[in-house]
Amino acid sequence: MAERNRQHSTLEKLEILADAAKYDASCASSGTAKKNSLGGKGLGSTEGMGICHAYAPDGRCISLLKILLTNHCVFDCHYCINRKSSNVRRARFTPQEVADLTISFYRRNYIEGLFLSSGIVKSSNYTMEQIVEAARILREECDFRGYIHLKTIPEADPELVHQAGLYADRVSINVELPTTSGLTRLAPDKDAKQIEGALAKTTTDIVEAKDAKKRFRHAPRFAPAGQSTQMIVGADKASDADIVGKASHLYSSYRLRRVYYSAFSPIPDASAVLPLKRPPLIREHRLYQSDWLMRFYGYAPDEVVQATDTDGNLPLDIDPKLAWALKFRERFPVDVNRANKEELLRVPGLGVTAVRRILTSRRYRTLRLDDVGRLTQSITKVRPFICALDWRPVTLTDRADLRSLLAPKQEQLELFAV
């Protein structure tokens, strides 16, 4: 009890609330409008992309100060380490402290922006007011022009959420779990319809702001980097097919920039309704790969589902694109000298960049297998699924053991290997 009542120093608060924020994956910042402090005005800058301790699309490592306003919470979501019944160290920042920390870290060149989320303290509206106030201080009092991502609260008043979008580059609302039944069981204080209603309202606000900007030069911007969401994988019985279906619905209905997947991680003093162990991290990776197939490779959601096994989950030993190709071998081999872009994108081992290089190169010469090898990272996975001037796979495409030939080899690491 003494620990709970003791006043924490700023450093102790940062230790507690930065650690509590690590479970939130949805903090990417691609797509925001470029702002800077050139000319001696303002403070901070953003290149239109960034994620806390990860890589931007151009390969740069970008850092955000990623913290919770507080890890106190009136909700009791079973999967959350910050739920009200959890026995964890609690701390709370004021909006001014968040702003001061952000500026301090920026001046030291540690960060390029802020990702701010929070547990629910007192009420949803009160918490949302505190989040908005932190962003307001940064924008209006500090003239901070770096990147800001705010996690909004679906239960809060829509006007407060709208205010958040006026200060933030990106906003996000977590749908938490892929199925309504899972959300009802594991997060009884949350409502799926209310969450999707908040997503819909933010989508409308983003569209209206973009339209106003076209007509009025000084129209206020609203979350120019769009909105994102996050789903927890493995906390309930939802299959990968369920998750892919939910992600597709979110993309098509709310124009989300990203759906993030976070593998469930067991927490101290966990509820008895939760799994005893976390799902394999490779499952999270396979879901991200399936997400890319839908976003960049032209796969329909039902085609990604076709790549799943009989239990509705994506295979863990091979990627979803290869799994789909092995199930639909009649679509192969593809002639690299004649196939269109959509057909080439279905070839396992050919990425978007490799396909673009193939389409460009074949305008000047008829491609051989060696040519394709030079245009892609590895020819091994590609060979069974293509034809070239000097190559036809013959029976290779239909071999019964093709999956085992192409699956990545499992290696036992040696402790003292040089």
N, C-alpha and C positions, 0 to 999 in steps of 0.2 A: 504493500500500500504506500509505503514511504517513497518507493521508486516512482509510482504513478503520480504522486503529488509534487515531487521535486521539480523545480524549474530547470529545464535543460538549457545549456548554452547553445549558441547558434551552430557551432560545429557538431554538437551532439544531435541537434535537430536534423542537420543535413545528413549525418550518418544514418539516422533512423528513416528519414523520409525519402532519401535517394534509394536506399535498399528496398523500401516498400514499393517503389515505382518500377522495379525491375521486371515485374510480372506483366507489365503492359507493353505489348509489342508494336502497337499501332502509332508509331511516332515518325513516320517518313514525312518528308517535306517537299517532294518533287512537285513542280508545277506552279509555285508561287511567283508573283510578279517580282521582277528584279528591282531592288531598292538599294541605295547606298548613301554614304555620308560625304560624297565628294563635294567640293566647294565650301567645306568648313561648316556645313549645316547638318545637324542631327548627330546621332551616335549609332554605330553598328551598321551592318550591311548583310545582305543575303544574296546568294547566287541563284535562288530559285530551286534549291534542292538541299537535302540534308537529313541525316538520321543519327540519333545518338550512338556514337561509337560503331558506326557501320560505314558502308561505302555508297557514295552517290553514283548516279548513272554514268558519270564521266570518269569514275575510278578513284576520285578523291575521298579521303576519310573525313567525315564531317561529324562534329560533336554538338550536341545540345545539352543544356542543363536539364536533366530529366528528374523531376521531383513530384511528390505529393504536397499539396497545401497542408493536409493533415491525414493521418491514418486512423483517427477516430472515426467510427462509423455507426450509424443507428441501424443499418441493415445487417442481416445475418445470413449472407450467402455462404453455403456450405463450403465451396471451393476457395473462398477468399481468406487469405491469412489475416486480413485486417477486419474481418467480421466482428460484430460487437461482442460475441462470446469467446473470441480468441484471446489467449493470454500472451500478448506481445507488448513490447515497450511502445508507448504512445507519445506523439509529439505533434506540434502544430505551429505552422508559420503564420505570421500576419501578412497581409498583402504587401505592406511596405518592406518586410524582410525578404519576400520573394523578389521584389524589384531590386533591392540593394544587392542581393546575392547575384542576380543575373548581371547587373552592371559590373560588379566586382570581378566576376569570372570572365566577362567579356574583356575588360581592361587588361586582364592577365593573359589574354589570347587563348584561354582554355576552351571557349565555346563560341558558337556563331548564333545561338538562339536558345529558346526556352520551350520545353515540353512540360505542361502543368496539368496534373490531374488531382483528384482528391477523393477521400472518403466522404461520406455524408455526415456532417456534424450539425446538430440542432434540427435542420430541415433542408430539403433539397434547394429551396429558394435561397435560404441564408448562405449555403455553401456556394451556389452559383454566383451570388452577389460578391462573395469574397474572391472567387476566381476572376470575375470580370474586373474587380477593383485592382487586382494585381496587374492585369494587362493594361488597364487605363493609366496607372501610374507610369508604367514603362513607356507607353506611347505618348502620353500627353505631358507628363512632368519631366521625364528623362529624355524625351524625343528619341527613343530607341527604335531603330529601323531594321533591326535584325529579325530573324524568323521567330514567330510565336505559334505554337500549336496548343490549343486548349481542348481538354476533354470535357465535354458538356454533359449535363445531367438530364436525361429524358423526362424525369418527374418534375423538373423545374418549370417555372412560368416561361412560355415561349418567347416573351419579350426579353427576358434575361439571356436566353440562348441566342437571340438575335443580336443583343449587345456584344456578346462574346465574339460573334462572327465579324463584327465591325472592327474589332481590335486584332483578331487572329489572322494568320495566313492560312491555317487549316484548323478545322474543328473535327472532332470525332465523337461518336457515340457507340459504345460497345453493345453488340447484340448478345454477347456473352456465350450463349449456347446455340447449337444449330437447330434444335427442335423446341417447340412450345412445351411439350411434356417435360423435357429435360430442364427447361428454365423454371417451370412451375415446381418441380421437385427439388431443385438445388438452389434456387434463388426466389423463395416465396414472396419477397418484398417487391419483386420486379414483374412487370407486365409486358408481354411481347408486343401487344397492340400499341401500347404507349410508346415503346421504343421505336417501332416502325413509324408511328405517327410523328415522332420527333425527327426521324430521318427524312421523312417526306417534307416536313415544314422547312428544314434546312435546305433541302434540294430546291424547293420553290424560291427561297430567299436568294440562293446562289444564282439561279437562272434570272430572276428579276434584277439582281444587281448587275449582272453582265449586260442585260438588255438596256438598263439605265445608263451604263457607262458608254454604250455606243451612241446614245442620244444626247447625253449631257456630260461634258468634259469633266466637271468637278463632282459628279455623282460619287457617293461614298462606296468604297470597295467592300465586299463581303466575302470573307474566306476565299481569296483568289486561288488558293491551292486545293479547294474542294474539301470533301469530307471523306473519312475512312472509318472502318470499324474493325472489330476483332472478335474471333470465335475461339473458345477453348476446346481443344481436341483431347478426347479420352476421359473426360470427367463423367460422361454419361455413356449410354449405349449407342449413340448415333454412329452410323457407318460413314465411310468416306463418300458413298453415294449420297447420303443425306446431306453431308457437308457441302459437296459440290453443287447439289441442287439449291441449297440455301444461298450459297455464294452467287450463283447465277441469278437468282431472284433479286438479291441485293444490288448487283451490278445493273441489271436491266431496269429495276424499279426506281432506284435512287441515284443512279449515275455516280456511284462511288469511285474514288480514285484507286483505292486499294481495299481488299479484304485481307486482314492478317490472321494467321493461325498461330495459336500458342498451345504447345503441348502441356497438358495438365501435369502439374508437379505436386507431389504429396507435401502436405504442410504439417507443422507440429500440431498435436492435439486435434487431428482431423476428425471430421464427422464419420460416423459408421456407414453412411450411405455412399461414401466416396471409394473409388478403387484403392487397393492397398499399394499399388505401384504405378509409376507413370508409364504411358505408352512409349514405344520406341521413338526416339527423336527423328529417325528416318521417316516415320509416318508423317510428321509435320512437313518434312522436306518434300515428300511425294505430293502432298496437297499444294504446296507452293508451285511445284512443277505442273500440276494439273491446272492451276490458276493461270499460269503462263500459256498453256495450250489454248485456253479459252480466250485470253486477252490478245495474244500475238500470233497464234498459229491457225486461227480459223476453225478450231474445234467447237462443235456445239456441246452443250452440257451433257446431253444424252450419249454423245460419242465418248466423252471422258468416262461416263458411268460404264460404258461397254468395256472399258479397260480394266474394270474391277474384277476381283475373284468372286466365287459363289457367295461369300459372306458379305459382299458389298464393299469390301475394302480394297484399295489399290495394292498391288504386290509390292513387297518391300525390297526384293532382290533386283528388280529392274524398274526403270522409269516408266511412267504412264504412256509415253509416246511409243516406246518399244512394245509395251504390253498390248497396245491397240493394234500395232502393225502385225504382231504375231497372231492376233485373232482374226485379222482380215488380210491374210496373205494373198488373196485373189486380187488385191489392189496393186500388187507389186509383181515384177520389178518396174521401176519408173525410169524412162529414158531421159537422162540428164540433158540431152541435146534437143529434146522436143517437148518435154512436160512443161506445163504452166507453173506459175509460182505456187499456187495452192497445192498442186500435187507434190512439188518438191518439198514443201514445208511438212509433208506427212512422212518424209523419209527419216527414220531414226538416225541420229548422228549429224543431221544437217540442221544448223541453226539459222536464224534470220539473216545473219551476216554472210554465212556460207552460201545460202540461196541467192542472195543479192550478187555475190561474186560470180556464181555460176551463170546467172542470167546475163551479166555483163560480159563475161569471158566468151560465151558461146556465140556472141554476135560477131566475133572476129576469127574463131576457129572451132572446128568440131572437137569436142572434149574427149580425151582418153581417160582411163582410170587414174593414171599418174597425175593428170591435170586436176582431177577432182580431189585427189589426195593433197595436192598443194593448196587447195582452196578451203579445206576443212581441217579441223584439229586432228582427227583420226579417221582413217579410211576403214578400219576393221568393222565397225558397226554399220557402216554405209554399204559395203560391198554386197551383202545378200539382197539388197532392196533396190539396186539401180542397174541400168544398162548404160554402157558407154561405147565409143567407137570400137574399142578393142576388148570389150568385156561384157559377158552375159553370165549371170549366176547359175544358169541351167537348173540343176536340182537343189542348189544350196538354199534357196528361199524356202523350199518345202521340207527341209530336213527335220526330222522329229526332235533332234537334239539341238536345234538352233538356239533355243532359249539358253541352254546351259553354256553354249559356245560364246554367247554375247553378254551374259550376265557378268558383272564385275567380279573378279576373283577375290575371295576372302583371304586376307593375309594375317598371320599371327605376328604381332610386333615383338621384337626382341628388346629386352630391358637395356642391354648394353651394346645395342647395334650402333655402329659408327655411321 
